[in-house]
Every structure is written in structure tokens, then in C-alpha cells.
Amino acid sequence: MQTRLVYSGNDIVPFNFFIINSELGSGSTFSAVNMDKGVITKGGRGFVITGQTETRRIDLQIPDEVFQVRLEDNGPERVCSQRDYINEWMYFTYPVNQINYRFPTQTLQYNYRDDSWAVFRESYTTYGSFRKQTGFTWATVGTVYPTWSAWNAPWNAGASTLLQPEVIAGNQQGFVMVRDDGTDEGNSLYIRDISGGTVTSPDHCLTTGDYIIISGALGTVGPVVNGNIYSVRVLTADTFTLNPPIGAGFTYLGGGLIKRMYIPFVQTKQFPVAWGIARKTRLGPQQYLFTTTDEGQVTLLIYLSQNADDPYNNGPIIPDSNSTNNGLIYSTVLYTCPESTNLGLTPANINLNMVTALAQAQTWHRMNTSLLGDTVQLGFTLNDEQMRDTDFASQFTEIELHGIILDVNQSQVLA
């Protein structure tokens, strides 16, 4: 229940309580975030903001997400939040219904400037605020970012200013990390043992299909696993196996750390372009504006039906003998770098669309298709090959999409 305390000036009854909203209450003590228009908190029926006169939900884009918080084991009481003042968003970490771990395994991010939401599959037990006393020097920047080009924040950026509050997070194994610092999560788990291809890491909170990088492992297993990218298959809350498997017969002497890798997935809404005239839609050439990278790429998924889980262009393409669709001739690879070396073009023809692409902060990338569907929907992610890129060109390159241009036309009558 949300209430308001008012000073009455009466010596007998100096304070009065007034109910603001009896339904949209707050059930998570550590979820409160102070804003200029009120207090944002997580309740049993929604993420809400409460001012002096009203309480309203702010999660109407994701109305069911609040009910995904696991109620067993004091789940609501373990929701923790923190506001990022520089980037203008806030984090809510919580234990999710679908994954039965003792610790929170998901973070909900709210961009209060754009009123949008995102979900991170990660395990943080608490959030906090930290103010840096010293900044980067020429000698220390490499301890956070893999290359100079990876650190793209200006010297005079807000995130580089000392004593600005930054968001830090702690996990179930005692690791503390700075959010939005560097291009990856950082080492967040330790390895107790590697035996017979099975890795033991207490309360790892990983899920089958997650990708990790192992470093620092000592013993004969070290040269085999250090610096390699693996996907995992979870066995128990403390153990998992690696893909590709490493086999047995190696000794482990400690020191192993795990860095968890994120699988990004951004999906647009379904656009029923010609439903108003009972027509299907033909999707022609598309252009995508990305921040220019040195050699990055993403996977573009195109959905042509109302099934948001089944992209049309996912699978082997012609002339592969295992092609699942004889009409599928379009690659899913979408470059975020100039297509000169990737497509075998001569240096004089730097980019198919922009001859000055190498000097551009942002680059348009074209996909030529002619596809027919009921609706048009797009998804952006990284496939297995891109996630296992040992040069980290795709995994640890910043992906920034600024604009999309689609050529669409009405087609045949809807079935």
C-alpha cells in the first residue's frame, strides 16, 4: 500500500496518513529508486512510480514481467535496484521463475529517458554506487579494455569524470564489477576443479547454451582451456561440461577464472504493412546504419510470419546441400565494418554504398532481398560462429544500430 505522511500542525495529531493507492503497493524493500516525479519501486502488481497524489505502472510495455519474479525463497525481498545517472537508466536484479537457482539470475534494465526495457541473463545479488578516485592513465587503460580503439569514450565524457557515481554489482561468488566499464562482464566466477571434462564452480548460475572464456587455469589443463571460448551444458547447480569437450587426463591446480559472454538479441515489433488492404508484404532491399567498426559483424534475422520464434533466413543457404529452404539465398551475416576486405573488393572500392566508409563514424550497410510475407519483423543477434570468434571481433565490438530503411510494397492477397 502506498501512503503519504502529512504534517497537520495539530499538537494532538501532528501527522496524518493518507492512502495514495491501495492496490499498486511496494513489495521489495531494496527496489526503491528516487526520481524527480516520485519513487520507482517494484510491487506485487507492477513496477510503479509514486508521487504525492498518484501511483501508476511504468511497465505497460512489459506488463507480465513483474510476475516472473520467483516468490519462493523470499524472492521479492531479494530484488535490488540501482540508478545510473550518467546513462539515464536503472537496473533491477531478481530471481526468475523459469530458472531454479538460489540466487538472482536476471536483470531488468529500464531506460527512463526513452521509456524502454531490456533483459540481461546475469547473476548479481546486489547493486551499489561507487565513485572513482583515480582515472585511466596510459599504463592502466589496457587492464580494462583490450585495445585503445575499444575505449571510445572521450576524455571529457561524463563517464570519465572522477567522483561521478558509477553502478557496481556483486555476485554470488563475491566478485564485484563496474557496470558499463569495458566491453564485457569481466571475470565473475572461479573454478574449483576441472576433472574428466567436467568443470566445478559453486553456484555458477549458468544456463545451458551460455558462452564463457576461461583464463588463469594452472596445471596441464591450462594450455588446453585458457583463452578459449566454450558453450556450456549445465549438469548441476555446481557443475557443467564444455563444448567443444576437452576430454579427460588433465590435471587442474587452481587459479581458473570464468568470464561470461552475453548473447545479444534485439527484435523489432511485427509490421503488418499492408493488412489495411488485406495484402501481404514484399520486402526488398534494406539498409542498416551501424557505428563503424574495424571488422565486426552481426546476424540479421528476418521474420515473414506471425511466428516471432522462426526467422525465414535462419539455416544453411544455397548452394549448401543441407539447405532447409530452396528459396533461401540470402546470408544472415550483416557487417558493421566497411565491406571491402570482407567481400573481396579492391581497395579503391572501399564500400558498396559509401566510398568514404573507412573515415565515417557511421556506415550504411545494404542487404538485397526480395521476400514475401504476412508481416515484416527483424532481429539482431550473434550466431554460434560469431560468439566463438577467437579474435573477439564480433563478441567484444560495440554494436550500435542508429537507423533502418526498408523497401516494402504490397503484394498478393492475404491467404
N, C-alpha and C positions, 0 to 999 in steps of 0.2 A: 504494500500500500504506500503510495506517495503522499506525503503530508507537508504542510507548511507551518512553521512556527512564527507567530506574530506577537510582538510586544504590545501589550494593551495600555500600559501606563497606569493600570489599576494596582494598588498595593495589595489588594486581597487576591486578585487573579492576574498576576503580571503578564502571563503568557497564555496564548490560546493556540490550539492546534486546529488546522483546517485541512480536510481531505482534498487533495488535488485530483487524485484518481485512485479508485479502489480496485481496479482490475489490472492495470499495467504497472505492477509493482517492480521492485528490485529484489532478486533472489541471490545475487552474487556480490558478496561484500567487497571483493577486490577488483570489481569490474568498473567502478565509477571513474569517469573522466570529466573534469571540469571544462566547460566550454563557455563562450560568451553569452549564449542564449539559454543556457541551462546545464544540467548534468546528464551525460550519457551513461547508461548502465544497462546491464543485461538482466532481464526479468524472466519470469516463467512463461510469458506470452509474447516476448519480443525484445529486441534491442530498442530502447526508448530514450527520449530526451525529455527532461522535466524542467520546466521553468516555474515562475511564481504562480501562474494561473492555469497551466495545462500540461498534460503528459501525452506524447504521441509517439508512435512507432517510426523508426527511421530505416527499417529493413524491409520495406514493401517490395523491393526488387528480389529479395530472397526470403519470402515470408516463412518458409519451412525450416530454415537453417537453425533457428533458435531451438527447435525441438530435436535437433541432432545431438545436443549436449547430453551425455550419459548421466542419468540420475542416480545410479548406484554409486557406492563408494564416495559419497559427498561430492559428486561431480559439479553441481552448481557452485558449491563453495570454493572449488579449485579453479574457477575462471579468473584469470588475471589479465589486466589491460595496461596499456601504456600509450601515451600520445607522443607522436613525432612532430614537433613544432616546425622543423625545417621543411620536411616533405609534405606536411599537412595531411597526415593520415594517422590512424591508431590501430593497435593490434589487440586482439582478444585470443588468448590461448585457452584451450579447453579439451577435456576428454570426449572423444566422439563415440557415438553409439556403435558404429559399424566395426570398430577395432577394439578388441578386448584386451587392452593393456592397462596396467595400474596407473600409468602416467598420461598426461595430455599428449595427444598425437596430431593435433591440428590447430592451426592458427587462422583466425578470420581477420582480414585486413579491411578497414573501412577508410576510403578516401573521402573525407568530409568536404573537400573542395569541389570534387566532381560528383559526389554522391554515388559512388560505385564501390563494389565489393570484390574481394579476391580470397581464395583459399590456399593455404600453404600446408603441405603434408610434412610436418616437422614436430619435434617433441621438445617443447620448452615448458618448464614448470612454473616459471615466474618471469616477469619483466621488471625493469627498473630504469633509472635515469643516471647518466654518467657525464661528467664534464671533463674533457681533456685538459691537462695542464701543459702538455708539450705537444707540438705538431710534428709533421713529417720533416725529415731532412733528406739530403741526397743519399745518405747512408742507410736510412731506415725505411724509405718508401717501399723497397723491394721485399720487406718482410710481410707486407700485406697484399701488394699487387704483384702479379707475376712479371709484368713488363711496365715500362714507362708509359707506353701507349694505352695500357689498360686503365691507368689512372687518368680519367678525363675530366676531373673536377678542377676548375680554375683555382689558382692560389687565393683569389679573393672571394671564393664561394662561401655561402653560409656554413656548409658542412665542414669547411676547412678552418673556420674561426675558432680559436681556443675559447674554452669555457662555455661554449654553446651546449645545451643539453642534448645528449645523444641517447638513443634507446639501446639498452643492453638486455641480454636474455640469458638465463641459466637453465641447464637441462638436468635430467635425472641422474647423470653421472658426475655432476659437479663442474662441467665446463661452462665458462662464461664467455659470451661473444657479443660483439658490437653489431647491431643490425645495420644493413646498408653500408657496410665497410668492406671494401674489396669486391670481388666478383663472384664469390661463392660463400658457402656457410662457414667454412673453416673446419678444423679438426674438432669433432664433437663427441666421439666415442673412443674408448680404449679397448684393446683386445687382451683378454685374459689368456686365451690359449688358441692355437691352431693345431688340430690333430686329425689326420685322416681326411683332410679336405673340409672339415667342419670347424667353423670359427665360433668361439665362445666370447660373447660380450654381454655382461649382465644388463638386463632390461634395455636392450638395444632399441626397442620401439620401431624397428624397421618393418616394412611390409614386402611381401614377395613382389619382385619386379623393380624394387628400388635399385639405384646405381650408387656405388661407393668407390672411393680411392683409398688404398691402404698405403701407409708410409711408416717408416721407422722400425719395422719389424726386424728383430735380431734373430740370428740362427741361420740354418741352411735354407729356411723358407723365405728369408728376407729377399734375396735376389730374384726369387720367383714372383713375389706378390707386390713388392714395393714399387709405387708409381704406376701400377696398372689399374684399369677401370674394370669393375665387375658389376654384374647384376646379382641379386641375392634371391635365395629361396629360403624362406623362414621355416625352421623346424620347431623351435620353442621360443618362449619369451627371452631366452638367453643365448640361443644358438641359431646358426644359419649356414648354408652352403653357398659356394661361389659359382658363378657361371661367367667364363668357362672354368671347369673344375681344375684344381691344381694337383689332385691325386694325393697319395699317402707317401710316407717315408721321409718326411721333412721334420726337422726339429725347430721348435719355437722357443726363444729365450727371453721374450718380453719386448717391450718398447713399441708395440704396434699401435697405431692410431688410425681412426677411420674418419674420412671426410665424406659427408653425404652430399650427393649431387641431385639437383632439382630437375624434374622433367616439366618444362613449361607447357602449358596448354591454354590457349586463348581461343574462344569460339564466339562468333557473332550470332545475332539473332537470325531467325529464318525470315527471308524476304519474299513474300508472295507477290512478286512484281506485277503479274497480270491476272490475278484472281478476280479483280473487279470486272473483267470482261470474260471470265471463265476460260482463260487461256493458260497454257504452260509458258515457260520462260526459256529462251535460248541465251546461254551465257557465252559471250565472245571473248575477245582479248581483255586482259586485266592488267592494271599497273599498280604497283605497290611501292610506297615511298618509305625507305628504311634509312636510318642513320648509317653512313658509310663505314664499313669495317674493312680490315685488311684481307681476310679470307673466310669470313663467316657465312653461314647458310642456315636455313630453317626448313621445315617440312610444311608444305601447304596442302591442306585437306579441303576438298570441295564436296559439299553435300548437295544432292539434287532432289531429295525427297524429304518427307517429314520425319525421317529416322535420323535423329541427331547423333547416333552412335555408329553409323555406317557410311563413311565417306566413299564417294564413287571412285576416286582416283587412288585408293589405297590397295596396293598389291603389285605383283610383277607387271611390267609393261611390255608391250610389243617391242622387239621380236623375241622376248623371253618365251621359251617353250612352255613355261608354267604359268603364263598369263591367265589370270582368272576372268578377264573380260576382253574379248577380241576387239572391242572398240576402244580399249584403253591405251592411248598412245602418248599420254601426257605425263611427264615426270612430276613427282611431288617435291622435288628439290627447288627451293626458291632462295637465290643468293642474296645476301645483304652486302656483298662486296662487288666492285666492278667485274663484269663477266669476261674480261679479256683473257686471262690465263685459264680460267675455268672452262671456257668454251673453245679454246684453241685459236682465238682471234689474233691477228697480227697486232703488234704494239701500237701501230698507227690508228687502229680502230679500237679504242680503249673500251667503249661500251656501246651496246646496240642502240641505246636511246640518247645517251649524253656523252659526247666526246671528251668532255672535261670532268668525267666522273671521279677520277683519282683526286681531284682538287676540291670536290664537293663534300660538304658536311653531311648532306643527304643525297640519296640516289634513287631514281625511279627504276624499278625492275619490272619487265614485261613478261607476261605469260600468255601465249597464244592458244586459245582453245575454242571449240565450238561444241558446247554441251547442251543437252535438253533435259529439263527437269520441271517438277511441280513448283519448287521453291529454289532459292539460292541461299546457301549458308557456307561460311568459310571458317576454317580452323587453322591455327598455327601451333606447331609443336616441334620436337626433335625426335627423329626416329632412332632405332637401336644403333645404327652405324654412326650417326652423328653424336649420340651420347657416349659412344666408345672411342671417339676421336682422341687418339693419344697426343695430338698436338694441341688439344683443348681449343681449337679454332672455333668450334661451334658451341661447346658447352660453356666456356668462360668468356665469350664475346658478348658484350651488351647488345640486346635485341630491342630496338626501339622502332615501332611502326607509327608513322605520322599520318599517312593518308592512303586511301584506296580508291581507284577509279575502275568501275566495272562497265563493260559494254553489254547491255541486256536488251532483248527485243521480245515482243510477244510472239508465241509460236502456235502450235496446233491446239485444238480444243481439249480441255481437261477431260480425262477419262471418267 
